[in-house]
């Protein structure tokens, strides 16, 4: 009896998910002028504009979640994480970036899902907190350097900016080769986003707060001091 109820609930959930996917599959995005207008309204605090911009791109988290799906990871969970990334992208999108919103949002969605997979989808393998912190720093500083240089930064330029060796930088990115390769990661406009799930959530909230106060480099140095001698020497 109980098993039948569980099976019924499972089928119902699958049906709801399938219906949702079909529904958002009809989303086709917006014209650039519409994106710009909505982004400016969002900057003024318009909840209606935020909802409209987000709803127009709900197909992106579904598409990306499907490509990142792994055995044991529920597609619905990945879509939910992607939707959170999409919402954050909509809130932070700057129309002066001279960049289409979907290109900007993709990186928020991918990073949100990638971090979720790191924390939930790799069995007993756990990414140290310092690696996750450095990963978030890489995304932030990549965007800053790209805006300043008007091109994607090299690994060496990023390493100098973060005051770590190129080897440490590459080692950090090697934790997520299946999700975001270094070449793919370095393309386009990158943005950091999403809260870390699981045991590091509280720690990462504190780190993000410090980021807003521009004290991240000091914290990063302290975290990197905990690296092994092998990692420091690269």
Helices and strands as residue ranges (DSSP letters): H 2-24, H 32-43, H 47-55, H 58-68, H 75-92, G 95-97, H 101-120, H 129-149, H 155-162, H 166-173, G 174-176, H 182-185, G 198-200, H 201-212, H 216-224, H 229-233
